[in-house]
């Protein structure tokens, strides 16, 4: 009976052990099968992408071959003859328009603004007043200087006195020579009077010259209190108003002379080699074309960029082209 039970227990132990081994092996098989299935799906996806890319590349090559086949065949250089003329349009260069003159005008003396007879944007002529300082005291001082200069009464009297002395001296000299009734001392005293009167006249003439200079200096000082336009142009800015104090040397009015503009170009050194001052050019600004000319070629190149500054001038009589706009320039070398 013991042997029978013992054998039955061994049989059950073997069965349980074999069952556990079979169960774990089954799980491993399921895991392996799922991994293989996932790998096969991923390989199918990558394969489809590869085939898609190959199709796109093939289509592109096919379309490119069609386009090349439709192009005209290149002209054989061996068929070129000297009689053929090839027209090459000059290269268009891009630059910025600048005015011929931009003036920051300042007064030579300090003072209070009395008048500002111009407005911003107004066209002015050369010599036109732009700003006037208070000048009542200067006007009075100039009037006094003019009166002193033009008062010739003292000079006239001195000249008359000199003429009388010279006439009397001449008479006495004749009497002394003819009759001797006049003493030599009397002649000498009269000669001294003549010399003194002549010196007085010379002094008064010098004084008049000095008074004239003082008057002209007064005119200059009075003119310094009025700011005038050095050239014809357009007022772009007025920084001072009547009643305000203006310091000498501080910019008070900005004037733009745009009757002649220029385009500033920065060219590569090899582009500027064949340029000459006065060379013709065509300037195009906002669809309008103007005849221009090279007015300046810098003798040095910029150390940082190696470029050469070139200016091309063109007339702007109607003031339609405003400085600051972009312009295209075609240089036309002389044939």
Protein Blocks (a to p, Z undefined) as FASTA:
>chain_A
ZZmmmmmmmmmmmmmmmmmmmmmmmmmmmmmmmmmmmmmmmmmmmmmmmmmmmmmmmmmm
mmmmmmmmmpccdddfklpcfkbccdddddddddddddfbdcddddfbdcddfbdcbceh
iacdehiafbdcdfklmmmmmmmmmmmmmmmklmmmmmmmmmmmmmmmmmmmmmmmmnop
acfklmmmmmmmmmmmmmmmmmmmmmmmmmmmmmmmmmmmmmmmpccdfbgcddfbdfbd
ehiacdehiafbdcddfkbccddddddfklmmmpcehiacdddeehiacddddfbdcfbd
cfklopacdddddddfkomacghiacdddddddZZ
